[in-house]
Amino acid sequence: MFTIICYDVVIDKRRTKVMKLLKGYGTRVQYSVFECYLSSQELTKLGRQLRKLIDPKTDSVRCYRLDTLAVQRIQIVGIGQVTADEGYYLVRDVP
């Protein structure tokens, strides 16, 4: 499911770790915002990983799950486009 993840992490070192983790799950569309296509299992796994990285007393990570109709209603003012789910991957041998 299309998921928007945004974060506010106080300490630079933790913020960098969160950013690097999220890069493995989706596309960075703004400084602290990622768009991802995640299954329920992937979101659960990501949540566990994030809890290990952040300080819940000072940091915040928000995950917004959007259905297909909600994704179609996203409006962007300025540059950028909504991240598309490729649905397939190209695998090839490299000599």
Secondary structure in CASP SS format (residue, H / E / C, confidence):
PFRMAT SS
TARGET T0000
AUTHOR 0000-0000-0000
METHOD secondary structure of the structure
MODEL  1
M C 1.00
F E 1.00
T E 1.00
I E 1.00
I E 1.00
C E 1.00
Y E 1.00
D E 1.00
V C 1.00
V C 1.00
I C 1.00
D H 1.00
K H 1.00
R H 1.00
R H 1.00
T H 1.00
K H 1.00
V H 1.00
M H 1.00
K H 1.00
L H 1.00
L H 1.00
K H 1.00
G C 1.00
Y C 1.00
G E 1.00
T E 1.00
R E 1.00
V E 1.00
Q E 1.00
Y C 1.00
S C 1.00
V E 1.00
F E 1.00
E E 1.00
C E 1.00
Y E 1.00
L C 1.00
S C 1.00
S H 1.00
Q H 1.00
E H 1.00
L H 1.00
T H 1.00
K H 1.00
L H 1.00
G H 1.00
R H 1.00
Q H 1.00
L H 1.00
R H 1.00
K H 1.00
L H 1.00
I C 1.00
D C 1.00
P C 1.00
K C 1.00
T C 1.00
D C 1.00
S E 1.00
V E 1.00
R E 1.00
C E 1.00
Y E 1.00
R E 1.00
L E 1.00
D C 1.00
T H 1.00
L H 1.00
A H 1.00
V H 1.00
Q H 1.00
R C 1.00
I C 1.00
Q C 1.00
I C 1.00
V C 1.00
G C 1.00
I C 1.00
G C 1.00
Q C 1.00
V C 1.00
T C 1.00
A C 1.00
D C 1.00
E C 1.00
G C 1.00
Y C 1.00
Y C 1.00
L C 1.00
V C 1.00
R C 1.00
D C 1.00
V C 1.00
P C 1.00
END
